[in-house]
């Protein structure tokens, strides 16, 4: 109903879901949980880690009418990377209605959910290979204070990518390894360089005869006899 107030929010809990995919045969696509149900060569393992839980009862709703929606739709939509909760322009700007909105009033609110990884665990960066993959997702669960027996709740799953920045020592080791790999590739390419199998030139044969005549004395026993004309 138009005059019905929005529900009071309860607690917001966040969990990090760690998912590991493995396969016994080479894959050609990004894995998913649905694929493991029909393909026996693929397996799926997940683990959820609790991150935080906060009470949202003090959050205030903002009322919006059809006129405010029309005025806000004329504004250019700005990327979320440039928006901050501390900015006055962002906090006062009306949030757009969902795709299911038809007409009438609606309410919006903003929830700040800090995400901090536990210090007692090591997290492998997100990666994909032909046999193993590691992915992460952030599961947000928001409870709503209702009048019924069971309180309703809202669940939102957000894909998360974890990355790691290498240290200076690691980059130096990588650079040395890369330099060695480049030199190895260059040496291997020498074996594929075309070579000439033609007889040597006459000037090279003449130089060889001259060098053979000037052998050291210790090699005179093994050197062929050379006729000398006085």
Helices and strands as residue ranges (DSSP letters): E 8-23, H 33-38, E 42-55, E 62-64, H 66-73, G 80-82, H 88-92, E 106-108, E 127-128, E 132-145, E 153-160, H 168-190, H 202-213, G 217-219
